[in-house]
Amino acid sequence: MNTRDWLSVHEGTKPLLVSIPHTGSDLAGLEDRFVSPWLARRDTDWWIEQLYDFAAGLGASVIRTSISRSVIDVNRDPSGVSLYPGQTTTGLCPTETFDGDPIYRPGQEPDAEEVEHRARRFFHPYHSEVAGEIARIKGAHGKAVVYDCHSIRSVLPRLFEGTLPVFNLGTNDGKSTDPSLQEEVAAILAGTGESWVVNGRFKGGWITRSFGQPWYGVHALQMELSNRGYMREPEEKGSPDNWPVPYDATYAAPIRATLKTILETAISWAER
């Protein structure tokens, strides 16, 4: 395993790379500039690294950053262009939560120079490691599957109407992967009995869209899970008293089994 103080890279033996970009809670020394550390961490993809901790054992490569998405979001277009034109979303260095709450104290927001500094320090190294690992995997196996792991609260009126499906598979409207891999994963979701959608509200972020090049043998998928699928999600926004809830392995076991099947299927598909 190659490890920096904020970025870990596990080199696997199979044609699968698991990307975990949003589980970090490290605020990079900016705590005093945020309204509160809890608010800055509220939109973290809680416990995803534990939910997928079987991935390395399957032979997958795993790349994860410990830096909070509130410091910099490594799954956004670095140019600042919205991935979802016309829809509410957050930027490269967010200044508000998914609910629209400001996360910085007045006058403490990063300016353009600081955003660029954070991109050089955190964004570009993450993507460089992903690109390097894809090249290594593709060189060894002829193709590579990139599986980008995410989660989000089930109800967020500012981002989407109603309640989000438990499983949200994104392939940039089919552009980031071969249709047969998308179909195999969708078939697994259909058999769970849970709600699911392909290319619904979440079609894949910058990682899926920039690395997914099926014509070149690189196939990228994003899985956005509703929190209720693997944790006892509180109603409303949550508060420092009840969010995040502790990880419960027993509660998470059913969805974890499905996710393991998905990763095994991706490996099998790539090896065929």
Secondary structure, 3 states (H helix, E strand, C coil): CEECCCEEEECCCCCEEEEECCCCCECCCCHHHECCHHHHHCCCCCCHHHHCCCCHHHCCEEEEECECCCCCCCCCCCCCCCCCCCCCCCCCCCCECCCCCECECCCCCCCHHHHHHHHHHHHHHHHHHHHHHHHHHHHHHCCEEEEEEEEECCCCCCCCCCCCCCEEEECCCCCCCCHHHHHHHHHHHHCCCCCEEECCCCCCCHHHHHHCEHHHCEEEEEEEEEHHHCCCCCCCCCCCCCCCCCCCHHHHHHHHHHHHHHHHHHHHHHHC
